[in-house]
Amino acid sequence: MSSLKRKPLVVVTRRLPDAVETRMRELFDTRLNHDDAPLSQEALSTAIREADVLVPTVTDEIGAGLLAQAGPNLRLIANFGNGVDHIDVAGALERGITVTNTPGVLTEDTADMTMALILAVARRLAEGARIIPDDDWTTGWSPTWMLGRRITGKRLGIVGMGRIGQALARRAKAFGLSIHYHNRRRVPSHIEESLDATYWESLDQMLARVDIVSVNCPHTPATYHLLSARRLKLLKPEAIVVNTARGEVIDENALARLIEGGEISAAGLDVFEQEPAVSPRLVRLARTGKVVLLPHMGSATHESRTDMGEKVIINIKTFMDGHRPPDRILPSML
């Protein structure tokens, strides 16, 4: 009589949608995080020692020190999310551990949120939304009160023209924005033509000419503080900066300082350098209406989170069946 094949132990570090967790329990020996609080370092160390598969999120730092504690059974890190800058991918592969992510499923939702932030900052929506609940609308409508900026006819500079950058460009074009972009590689001509997009090989030259800048590139060693203090100073005083990618791509202190000094008009940020901590300077600017701050909501839709979970399951199942998972990450891809 043959023995039953052992199900892989899958450790999930955060709470996932119920449908995803239920399916994981059906397929694998799954250990869930019912409290949804980020795992402590001790708990994460235990997980990586015991698991066959680890399912982390952006809140889990999987660096060299943690990987050194990995047990002999850990063969796959199936990240719940697209970005893998919190994982030492090269170190994992050196230990024979495959890393996967969940690309593509965040594109439309993140582009929606980026466009929403552009509108919120330009038209002062966050400020306006507080006025009536705070009972500050005592004088009624006025021709010169709460004036924002029209976005139609303005130039949008997209930093990173991948899936999300292109999805944003499609939305922005519909709002009458002129599309400009900087990317590691120029996109195919048919995409440029469909978006009426202007390519800038020089990021510096693009920044000096656009009215709105949107950061849509991943965080890698090459993009850390890509928007440095020097580059931020190239922007027009009326310029708006929006970031729904990774906080580390912008020098936050420099951005806050330039907004405080009136050298940049405003910003809309969904991501931060030290998440979940947010710079007190940015918080103060938000209270004055100069900055709109969101708590990393770019991909926060029911549909997106479920699609992400399904990709994680497919990657685990494919790997455990002895095949190459569809969303494997290699250091050369970063």
Helices and strands as residue ranges (DSSP letters): E 9-12, H 18-27, E 29-31, H 41-50, E 53-55, H 64-67, E 76-78, H 89-94, E 98-100, H 107-122, H 125-131, E 155-159, H 163-174, E 178-182, H 189-195, E 198-199, H 203-207, E 212-215, H 229-232, E 240-243, G 247-249, H 252-260, E 266-269, H 280-287, E 291-293, H 302-320, G 331-333
